[in-house]
């Protein structure tokens, strides 16, 4: 099982500033690249201080300039907010500038607050996303593309430059429901998922949907991977663990506000609202623990067949603590899974 660190650009205080938050992002990515992580990822969000990245492809290119090996994943780019005719060209250039290390993760958007302020109501995001994705993949694959649809109508055009890889970079789909995971896999997409507040049975259903689709595809699906997103942090004491859980609870109080709640945002700052989930319930969905406990919990994911776990460690801790947690994962957790992967490879040979 491989490891990704999700570079979620989030701050609680406006005074922290964008320059500082993105400097932190680069420092975390460089450490991940040097210490054995397989990938780093960024998300796209606008107009709010959660996952604050309005320029994902620009950030991907910047991260590539500071790293050597890690894959760089957009997790995810929000297609309904872009015009695919121009976006396809931007994707191609980003793929060239990253020398093939970019994986383009796509989704339909999660926060009604940002989508609706760009004139895209949440009740049309699925429909617009589906057409946008079809347009994008066609433009990356073919020349002289004309389109007549609900959201796109244009005469024949060819996006330039042409992709270095046929069809453009590898693409990843964000999907939560097992049925969506199954159909997205069948279309040839890598999958990013999370059980969020679901139980283990829901996670098993998600994994089974992916594996069933991949198995049905035979050789054509052998390269496809399943990535699981989890909030995580390495702690060394009970006091530290409680503090990090409280920070996570504060983060999710803002996240729930814009994801499933009323979307109350004060001049760009998502308001902290009371949560229905208790701290004890939240803890069950987090990997905030010692390195050994994290290894044990992640072992269950590896046994299920998860190919890559994406750890979100940016939920309010200091940069120093976040870097230390990243080091601890690299030095005390990842080696257990790397040796297992090598053993399995040797057995196959």
VOVOPA-408116 format. One line per 10 residues: number of its first residue (from 1); their letters; for each residue x, y, z of C-alpha. Coordinates in steps of 0.02 Angstrom, whole numbers, plus 50000, padded with zeros to 5 digits. Each point is the difference from the previous one (the first is absolute). Example, Ala and Ser with C-alpha at 12.3 -4.5 7.8 and 13.67 -1.06 7.14 Angstrom:
<atoms>
1 = as = 50615 49775 50390; 50069 50172 49967
</atoms>
This chain:
<atoms>
1 = xxxxxxxxxx = 50000 50000 50000; 50065 50172 49952; 49981 50163 50096; 49945 50174 49948; 49994 50156 50107; 49856 50117 49961; 50057 50181 50002; 49838 50079 50061; 50027 50188 50007; 49899 50052 50151
11 = xxxxxxxxxx = 50017 50136 50129; 49890 50056 50143; 50074 50175 50013; 50002 50120 49853; 50162 50075 50066; 50094 49839 49956; 49993 50055 49818; 50005 49914 49832; 50188 50022 49975; 50036 49906 50161
21 = xxxxxxxxxx = 49872 49862 49969; 50071 49960 49828; 50178 50006 50065; 49946 49869 50127; 49924 49899 49858; 50163 49994 49904; 50101 49956 50156; 49883 49855 50038; 50009 49938 49820; 50190 50005 49997
31 = xxxxxxxxxx = 50008 49901 50162; 49877 49871 49932; 50101 49984 49840; 50162 49971 50094; 49932 49882 50131; 49911 49864 49902; 49824 50059 49964; 49939 49946 49829; 49892 50153 49965; 49937 50169 50058
41 = xxxxxxxxxx = 49831 50073 49959; 49910 50166 49994; 49816 50040 49986; 49905 50142 49915; 49899 50119 50106; 49952 50182 49976; 49934 50142 50108; 50025 49910 50166; 50143 49961 50119; 49979 49810 49993
51 = xxxxxxxxxx = 50112 49913 49874; 50043 50172 49936; 50068 49967 49825; 49915 50093 49856; 50139 49953 49877; 50031 49813 50007; 50097 49979 49838; 50111 50146 50044; 50036 49921 50169; 50038 49833 49918
61 = xxxxxxxxxx = 50132 50080 49890; 50074 50094 50148; 50010 49841 50104; 50082 49907 49857; 50136 50133 49992; 50044 49968 50183; 49989 49809 50002; 50083 49858 49908; 49899 49840 50010; 49826 50015 50075
71 = xxxxxxxxxx = 49845 49990 49894; 49898 50160 50014; 49813 49974 50005; 49859 50124 49981; 49879 49930 50128; 49896 50071 49929; 49981 50126 49860; 49819 50063 49989; 49954 49982 49816; 49832 50092 50002
81 = xxxxxxxxxx = 50093 50161 50043; 50109 49995 49843; 49977 50013 49812; 50068 49835 49934; 50061 50079 49838; 50130 50104 50092; 50021 49881 50147; 50054 49856 49887; 50146 50103 49938; 50048 50048 50178
91 = xxxxxxxxxx = 49997 49816 50050; 50115 49954 49856; 50125 50136 50043; 49998 49953 50185; 50033 49819 49952; 50149 50056 49895; 50070 50115 50135; 49985 49863 50133; 50086 49877 49882; 49859 49876 50014
101 = xxxxxxxxxx = 49986 49998 50190; 49827 50078 50006; 49843 49896 50029; 49844 50099 49959; 49869 49966 50131; 49829 50072 49958; 49835 50026 50089; 49839 50100 49991; 50023 50113 50151; 49957 49981 50183
111 = xxxxxxxxxx = 49960 50171 50072; 49835 50078 49947; 50067 50168 50061; 50137 50009 49869; 49907 49913 49859; 49847 50111 50009; 50103 50159 50008; 50076 49949 49834; 49826 49975 49929; 49997 49810 50009
121 = xxxxxxxxxx = 49858 49939 50113; 50036 49837 50091; 49850 49916 49920; 50081 50014 49827; 50180 49958 50048; 49983 49814 49963; 49926 50029 49828; 50125 50136 49956; 50145 49899 50068; 49953 49849 49894
131 = xxxxxxxxxx = 49995 50102 49841; 50158 50097 50046; 50093 49837 50029; 49943 49931 49832; 50056 50160 49913; 50168 50001 50089; 50044 49819 49965; 49947 50018 49818; 50104 50157 49976; 50152 49914 50076
141 = xxxxxxxxxx = 49977 49846 49892; 49942 50066 49831; 50028 50142 49877; 49870 50109 49913; 49869 49973 50134; 49828 50078 49978; 49869 49993 50137; 49814 50023 50019; 49936 49976 50176; 49909 50087 50140
151 = xxxxxxxxxx = 50149 50095 50071; 50121 49998 49852; 49966 50044 49819; 50148 50036 49888; 50067 49972 49825; 50147 49886 49963; 50160 50045 50090; 50165 49920 50049; 50079 50037 50168; 50183 50045 49983
161 = xxxxxxxxxx = 50129 49942 50044; 49951 49819 49987; 50027 49888 50152; 50167 49911 50018; 49904 49847 50060; 49855 49940 49896; 49842 50062 50084; 50097 50111 50119; 50055 49964 50178; 49931 49861 50108
171 = xxxxxxxxxx = 49834 50052 50074; 49923 49966 50170; 49818 50012 50048; 49937 50053 50172; 49854 49886 50043; 49916 49953 50164; 49856 49883 49956; 50045 49821 49952; 49895 50012 49842; 50094 50157 49944
181 = xxxxxxxxxx = 50166 49918 50041; 49954 49848 49894; 49948 50099 49846; 50147 50123 50012; 50123 49856 50010; 49919 49919 49848; 50032 50161 49905; 50186 49984 50035; 50024 50122 50144; 50104 49979 50156
191 = xxxxxxxxxx = 49889 50025 50153; 50011 50114 50152; 49877 49964 50138; 49971 50016 50186; 49871 49922 50115; 49980 50171 50085; 49886 49959 50148; 49952 49828 49934; 50040 49838 50088; 50117 49860 49947
201 = xxxxxxxxxx = 49862 49913 49903; 49983 50154 49889; 50188 50002 49969; 49997 49816 49954; 49859 50035 49877; 50103 50140 49921; 50153 49889 49981; 49897 49855 49933; 49921 50112 49867; 50172 50053 49940
211 = xxxxxxxxxx = 50073 49825 49999; 49848 49927 49912; 50011 50129 49861; 50188 49981 49982; 49989 49811 49994; 49865 50008 49866; 50115 50109 49893; 50140 49872 49998; 50167 50065 49935; 49922 50167 49953
221 = xxxxxxxxxx = 49968 50038 50183; 50155 49922 50078; 50087 50168 50021; 49854 50087 50088; 50022 50046 50183; 49889 50040 50149; 50052 50142 50115; 49920 50025 50171; 49999 50170 50086; 50014 50009 50190
231 = xxxxxxxxxx = 50037 50137 50127; 50153 49948 50099; 50135 50059 50119; 50138 49917 50099; 49994 50038 50187; 50113 49946 50142; 49893 50029 50155; 49818 49997 50053; 50004 50188 50027; 50066 50030 49825
241 = xxxxxxxxxx = 49872 49880 49926; 49855 50091 50085; 50065 50168 49938; 50011 49938 49821; 49825 49923 50009; 49932 50168 50059; 50088 50087 49855; 49922 49875 49881; 49829 50028 50077; 50019 50188 49973
251 = xxxxxxxxxx = 50050 49968 49819; 49851 49886 49968; 49884 50126 50083; 50048 50120 49860; 50003 49863 49868; 49827 49936 50045; 49936 50179 49990; 50046 50018 49816; 49985 49816 49948; 49833 49945 50072
261 = xxxxxxxxxx = 49946 50152 50101; 49935 50175 49965; 50162 50066 49924; 50024 50150 50115; 50160 50087 49947; 50056 50168 50070; 50111 50092 49875; 50083 49839 49944; 50007 49918 50172; 49888 49848 50027
271 = xxxxxxxxxx = 49910 50018 50166; 50020 49869 50135; 49829 49922 50032; 49946 49871 50130; 50023 49820 49944; 49881 49854 50023; 50144 49877 50008; 50080 49980 50172; 50188 50005 50029; 49996 49815 50039
281 = xxxxxxxxxx = 49912 49962 49837; 50120 50111 49904; 50150 49910 50073; 49938 49837 49924; 50016 50078 49826; 50175 50072 50025; 50176 49931 50002; 50065 50110 50141; 50109 49882 50099; 50174 49930 50029
291 = xxxxxxxxxx = 50101 49933 49853; 49967 49820 50053; 49813 50029 50015; 49999 50084 49829; 50095 49854 49925; 49874 49878 50071; 49850 50099 49937; 50074 50028 49828; 50039 49815 49991; 49814 49968 49991
301 = xxxxxxxxxx = 49989 50113 49846; 50146 49911 49917; 49916 49833 50033; 49841 50064 49918; 50097 50042 49842; 50021 50188 50012; 50142 50050 49883; 50040 50171 50072; 49947 50090 50158; 49991 50190 49997
311 = xxxxxxxxxx = 50032 50075 50171; 49929 50172 50040; 50108 50071 50139; 49958 50183 49971; 49855 50037 50116; 50067 50133 50116; 50163 49940 50076; 50156 50107 49987; 50116 49979 49851; 50134 49929 50115
321 = xxxxxxxxxx = 49880 49869 50068; 49937 49957 49826; 50177 49974 49935; 50042 49893 50150; 49845 49893 49970; 50050 49981 49818; 50175 49944 50051; 49928 49876 50125; 49886 49923 49868; 50147 49987 49880
331 = xxxxxxxxxx = 50120 49925 50125; 49888 49894 50112; 49847 49954 49897; 50037 49993 49814; 50146 49875 50014; 49881 49867 50065; 49897 50011 49841; 50146 50025 49883; 50081 49838 50058; 49833 49911 49981
341 = xxxxxxxxx = 49983 50066 49822; 50177 49942 49958; 49965 49829 50074; 49843 49980 49894; 50095 50054 49844; 50138 49874 50037; 49871 49862 50023; 49924 50042 49831; 50171 49993 49916
</atoms>
